[in-house]
Amino acid sequence: MFTGIVEETGTVERIREGKSGIDLAIHACVCARGTKVGDSIAVNGCCLTVARLQRGSRGSVLHFDLLRETWTRTNLQFVKRGSLVNLERSLLADGRIGGHFVTGHIDGVGKIMRWERVGADHVLDIAAPREVLRYVVFKGSISVDGISLTVAGVTKNGFRVWIIPHTFDVTALRERKVGEGVNLEADLLGKYVEKLLVKTQAKRAA
């Protein structure tokens, strides 16, 4: 479980494809502290398990083994050596929840339709898959590449969020361009509410 508060941007060191999956190596500093093999790290919002660690004086390299399913269903398939990725360690039981509950299970990949500066902030319009958009509500929460953001508007095909200067400066969004894909995870609460309502309606109809 995560909160959507990005701790740092890591740098992709290597991507090695094999028959069984992909070895993704990421250089990290903050998120490498106290991390051990088997721990969970959100990489662009995708919950991955640390498979190997290479310690160094200027940070460490975290290795993740990605299944083909994870690779093809997230925007990690588009990263290359030198790309920045958002990193967050899993939530501690006694930690603060600065964003919202994020599971690290990506619901779909959205497409950036507008990404530009407006005053001191940036406006970000994202086209979202129907299965994600059904849970997106005005002023609700959504995870975009692992960043907990508040929905500023909803349209038929997507939604809008505003990015403050701090978020722009400390996340990989500063590298994003119009047309690129972003990982989306809808608020978990909406999914549970929908399931309960469907069960309730089914019982009433029986």
N, C-alpha and C positions, 0 to 999 in steps of 0.2 A: 504494500500500500504506500502511496506517495501523496504529496499535497499540491503538486504543480508549481512549486517555488523552485526554480532552477538555481542550483548551487554554483555552477560554472559551465563554461563551454569547453568541451574536450576537442582534441584534434585527431582525426582519423589517421592512423599511422600506416595501416595495411589492411587490405582485403584479399583474402586467399580463398578461392573457391575449390571445394573438393567434391567427391562423389556423394558424400552423405550430408554436406552442408557447407556453411561459410564461416571462416574464422575472421572475425572483425576485431582489429586491434586499435585501441583508442588511448591516446596520451591524456592523462588527467593528473591534477594536483590535489585540489580540495577533496574530491570524491574518492581519492585513493587512500586518504588518511583513515586508518582503522579498518579499511576494507580487507576482506580475506576471501579466499576461494569459496564459492558457494553463496556469496552474498548477492543481493539483487540491486541492480542499478537501472534507473530509467534513462534510456538513450533515445532522445527525441520522443519521449513519452512512452516508449516501448520497454516493458519490463524484461530485462535480460539478466542472466546469471553469469557471474564472473567465473570463468573456467580456468584461467591462468593469470599470474601476476608477474610482472617484471619490475622490480623496485629500482629506482634511480635517484640521484641527488637532486634532480630537477623535476620531480614528479615520477609517476609510474605509468607503465603501459598495461592496460586492462584488456584481457582477451575474452571474447564472447563467442560461443558456438551458436550460430543461427540456423534454425531449420529452414528449408526452402519455403515453407508456408509463411514463416515470419518475414522472410526476405521479400517475397512477392506481394505481401499484403500491407507493407509499410513503405515509407519513403526512404528507408535505409538502402533500398536497392539502387538509389540514385546517388548516394554519397561516393566520394572518391578520396584518394589520399590528399590530405590537407584540408578536407571539409571540416567545418565546425559542427558539433552536435551538442544539444542540450543534455546536461547530466544532473541527476538528482539521486541521492542515496535514499533507501527506504525509510519510511517514517518510524521514529522511535515512539514507544508507547507513552512516554512522558514528554514528547515534543510538542511544539506549537503547530497548529494547522493554519498556516497563513493563507492558503488558497482554498481548495476543497478536496474531498477524497477522490484520488485518482488511482485506478487499479493497475495501469500500465498495459491494459489489454486494448489494443487499437481497434476501433470500430470501422474505420475506413480512412481513405486518403482524400483530402479535399484539394481543390485547385485554387491558387491565388489569382483573383480576378482584378483586384486593385490594391496597390501597395505604394502609398506616397505620403509625403510629409504634409501636414496641415497645421500651420503654426508651430508650436513646440512639440506636438505629438505626431503620430503616424496613424493613418486609417488603413485598415486591412479588411478587404472584402474577400470572402472565401465561398466558392461553390462547393456544396457538400452533397454526398450521396444521400438518396432518399432515406436509407435505413438509419442514417445519423441525424438528418434534419428533423425527423419526427420527434426527437427528444430535445431539440433546441428551442428555448423560449427566451423572450425579451427579458433582459436583466438576470438571466440564469447563468450558470457556469458551464464552461466547456474547456477541454484541454486541447491546445494546439501545439503540436510538437513538444508535448510535456509541460506547457506553460498554462497555468490556471488563469483563464481570462473571463471577463464578464461580457455577455452578449449585448451589443448596443442596438442591434436591429436584426430582424428576420425577414427574408424575402421568400418567394416561391422556390428558388433554387439554391439559396445560400444564406449567409449571415454576415454581420459586420462586427468587428471588435476594434477598439481604440488602443493603441500602444503608447504608453508614456515613455519619456526619454530613458528612464532607468531600465525598463524592460528591454528597450531597443539596444541599449549599450551592453547589457550583460547576457544576452541570449543570442542564439544563432539566427534569429530573425533578421539581423542586420545584413546577412548574406543572401537572404531570399529575394527572388525576383518574380514578377508577374508570370504566370504560367507554370510555376513550380508546384510540386505537391507538398502537402503538410499532413502529418499524422493527426487524426481526430479521435478523441474519446469523449462521448457524451456523458453527462452527469449520471452516475449510478442510480441516484434516487428516482429519476424518471423511469428507468427500466423496471425497477421494482414496483412502482406505482402502476405502470401499465400491466404488468403480469397479474397483480392483485385484482385490478379492475376486470381483466379478462376472465379470471377464475370466478369472480363474483357474478358476472353476467352469465357465465355458463351455468352456475348453480341455479340462478333465478329462472333460466330458460328450461332447466331440466324438469 
